[in-house]
């Protein structure tokens, strides 16, 4: 075997190795999580206490054991004055199939079944919630993984802001997603330290097409100050003024949340 042939083989191996490493790195870099957002609607203190018991002692340990973490559990701040109350559970999923497999997994977990017996076997005359809904989300390309917030205030002071942006059509919705990613809106949130937990598009839900994202703050004053800075930022003024991104949101829902004491963050 001549030297030229040997050198050629080595070069091919090196190039193939580099290509593999780059491809592997890009694949991991672009790996996007899914999220299952469960929303419990309830009205009574009794229901809230029972849901807390179930989530803290049954569901959360089961999800941790399955490596679905960190799990966020939040209550709407409006619960204090509203007759219809809301409790949110945000579960990260590595693959969409995990949402389909969750029921089967929980049914086979004996510890979960024992600890969650009151929830599982609740009577139709005394349910632990009035209604439950599930939203399936897929993380944005430029925010593929859930991020833990860096907050110092006690949990009772913190404010987590969940936003849902609806668009008139799928094409217009894709334009708003582009604005967050390639347009630089996510980068602006990072620059201004909004402590974002996730950014995502809704894969399945009752209000589509829409996207959802969550930011977090030390308290409501901190939240208001951040949004004031955002609105006055020259980057935002330039971005929101671009003809490319006009009229890409038709409706916004904003929900202020506080983490449960047993929430992972």
C-alpha positions in Angstrom: 0.0 0.0 0.0 1.7 3.2 -1.1 2.1 6.3 1.1 -0.4 8.3 -0.9 -3.2 5.8 -0.5 -2.5 5.5 3.3 -2.6 9.3 3.6 -5.8 9.5 1.7 -7.4 6.9 4.0 -6.3 8.8 7.1 -7.7 12.0 5.6 -11.0 10.4 5.0 -11.2 9.0 8.5 -10.3 12.4 10.0 -12.9 14.2 7.9 -15.6 11.5 8.7 -14.7 11.9 12.4 -15.0 15.6 12.3 -18.3 15.4 10.4 -19.7 12.9 13.0 -18.7 15.2 15.9 -20.2 18.3 14.3 -23.4 16.4 13.4 -23.6 15.0 16.9 -23.1 18.4 18.5 -25.6 20.1 16.3 -28.2 17.3 16.9 -27.8 17.7 20.7 -27.8 21.5 20.4 -31.0 21.5 18.5 -32.8 18.8 20.7 -36.1 20.4 21.7 -38.1 19.4 24.7 -41.8 19.0 24.9 -43.9 20.1 27.9 -47.1 18.9 29.3 -49.0 21.7 31.0 -51.8 20.4 33.2 -54.3 22.9 34.5 -56.7 22.0 37.3 -59.9 24.1 37.8 -61.2 24.0 41.3 -63.3 26.1 43.7 -62.9 25.0 47.3 -60.2 25.0 49.9 -60.9 21.3 50.4 -60.1 20.6 46.8 -56.9 22.7 46.9 -55.7 20.9 50.0 -56.4 17.5 48.4 -54.6 18.5 45.1 -51.6 19.7 47.1 -51.5 16.4 48.9 -51.7 14.4 45.7 -49.1 16.5 43.8 -46.6 16.7 46.6 -46.8 13.1 47.8 -47.8 11.1 44.8 -47.3 12.7 41.4 -44.1 14.7 42.0 -42.1 11.8 43.5 -43.3 9.6 40.6 -42.2 12.1 38.0 -38.9 12.6 39.7 -38.3 8.8 39.7 -39.0 8.7 36.0 -36.5 11.7 35.5 -39.3 14.1 34.4 -37.8 17.1 36.2 -37.7 19.9 37.2 -41.5 20.0 37.6 -43.1 23.4 38.1 -46.3 23.6 40.2 -48.0 27.0 40.3 -51.2 28.6 41.6 -52.8 31.6 40.0 -52.4 34.8 42.1 -56.0 35.6 41.1 -57.1 32.6 43.2 -57.2 34.8 46.2 -60.2 36.7 44.9 -61.6 34.5 42.1 -64.4 31.9 42.6 -62.9 29.7 39.8 -59.3 28.9 40.8 -56.4 27.5 38.8 -53.4 25.2 39.6 -50.8 24.6 36.9 -48.4 21.6 36.6 -45.6 22.0 34.0 -43.9 18.6 33.2 -40.8 18.5 30.9 -40.8 15.7 28.4 -37.7 14.5 26.4 -40.0 13.0 23.7 -43.6 13.5 22.8 -44.2 9.8 23.3 -43.7 10.3 27.0 -47.1 12.1 27.3 -48.8 9.1 25.8 -46.9 6.7 28.0 -47.5 8.6 31.3 -50.8 7.0 32.2 -49.4 3.5 31.7 -46.3 4.4 33.7 -48.3 5.8 36.7 -50.7 2.8 36.6 -47.7 0.5 37.1 -46.1 2.5 39.9 -47.2 0.9 43.1 -45.9 3.7 45.3 -47.7 6.3 43.3 -50.9 4.2 43.4 -50.7 4.0 47.2 -49.8 7.7 47.8 -52.3 8.9 45.3 -55.2 6.7 46.4 -57.4 9.6 47.5 -57.0 11.3 44.2 -57.3 8.2 42.1 -60.4 6.8 43.9 -62.2 10.1 44.5 -66.0 9.9 44.3 -68.0 11.5 41.5 -69.9 13.3 44.3 -66.7 14.7 45.9 -64.1 15.2 43.1 -60.8 16.9 43.8 -61.2 19.3 40.9 -64.0 20.6 38.7 -62.2 20.2 35.4 -58.7 19.3 34.1 -57.2 20.4 30.8 -53.9 19.5 29.2 -51.8 21.5 26.7 -48.9 20.0 24.8 -46.0 22.3 24.0 -42.8 22.1 22.0 -39.8 24.2 22.9 -38.6 26.9 20.5 -35.5 26.1 18.4 -33.4 28.9 20.2 -34.7 27.9 23.6 -34.7 24.1 23.4 -34.4 23.3 27.1 -36.3 24.5 30.2 -34.3 26.9 32.3 -34.3 27.2 36.1 -34.8 30.8 37.3 -32.3 32.7 39.4 -34.4 34.3 42.1 -33.7 35.2 45.7 -37.0 36.3 47.2 -39.2 33.8 49.2 -41.6 31.8 47.0 -44.6 33.7 48.4 -43.2 36.9 46.9 -42.2 35.6 43.4 -44.2 36.2 40.3 -44.2 33.8 37.4 -45.8 35.2 34.3 -47.4 32.8 31.8 -48.3 34.3 28.4 -50.2 32.9 25.5 -50.1 34.7 22.2 -52.7 33.7 19.6 -52.4 34.5 15.9 -55.1 34.8 13.2 -53.7 32.0 10.9 -51.0 29.4 11.0 -48.8 31.4 8.6 -49.1 34.5 10.8 -48.4 32.4 13.8 -45.2 31.1 12.2 -44.2 34.7 11.7 -44.5 35.4 15.4 -42.5 32.3 16.2 -39.8 33.6 13.8 -39.9 37.0 15.6 -39.0 35.2 18.9 -36.3 33.1 17.4 -34.5 34.5 14.4 -36.0 38.0 15.0 -34.2 38.3 18.3 -37.0 38.6 20.8 -35.6 35.8 22.9 -32.2 37.4 22.9 -33.8 40.6 24.2 -35.5 38.8 27.0 -32.1 37.3 27.9 -30.3 40.6 27.8 -32.9 42.2 30.1 -32.8 39.3 32.5 -36.4 38.2 32.4 -35.5 34.8 33.9 -37.5 32.9 31.3 -38.4 29.4 32.1 -39.5 28.3 28.6 -40.6 29.4 25.2 -42.8 27.1 23.2 -45.3 26.6 20.4 -48.6 24.9 21.3 -48.9 21.5 19.6 -52.3 20.6 21.0 -54.6 22.9 23.0 -57.9 24.7 22.9 -56.6 28.0 21.6 -54.6 27.5 18.4 -52.5 28.6 16.7 -50.7 30.1 19.6 -47.4 30.1 21.5 -46.8 30.1 25.3 -43.9 31.2 27.4 -43.1 31.9 31.0 -40.9 34.5 32.6 -40.2 35.0 36.4 -39.5 37.8 38.7 -38.7 38.5 42.4 -42.0 40.2 43.0 -44.7 42.2 41.1 -42.7 45.5 41.3 -39.7 43.7 39.7 -42.0 42.4 37.0 -43.4 45.8 36.2 -40.0 47.4 36.1 -38.7 44.7 33.7 -41.6 45.2 31.3 -41.2 49.0 31.4 -37.5 48.6 30.5 -38.5 46.2 27.7 -41.1 48.6 26.2 -38.5 51.4 26.2 -35.7 49.3 24.8 -34.4 50.5 21.4 -34.0 46.9 20.1 -37.7 46.2 20.9 -38.8 49.5 19.3 -36.9 48.5 16.1 -38.1 44.9 16.1 -41.8 45.7 16.8 -41.7 48.5 14.2 -40.5 46.2 11.4 -43.0 45.7 8.6 -42.2 42.0 8.6 -43.7 41.5 12.1 -46.8 43.6 12.0 -50.2 42.2 13.2 -48.9 38.8 14.1 -50.7 38.5 17.4 -54.5 38.6 17.6 -55.0 37.9 21.3 -52.9 37.8 24.5 -53.7 36.0 27.7 -51.5 36.8 30.8 -51.7 34.8 34.0 -49.7 35.7 37.1 -48.6 32.7 39.1 -46.9 31.8 42.4 -45.0 28.6 42.9 -46.3 26.0 45.4 -43.9 25.5 48.3 -43.1 22.0 47.1 -42.6 23.0 43.4 -39.1 22.3 42.0 -38.6 26.0 41.3 
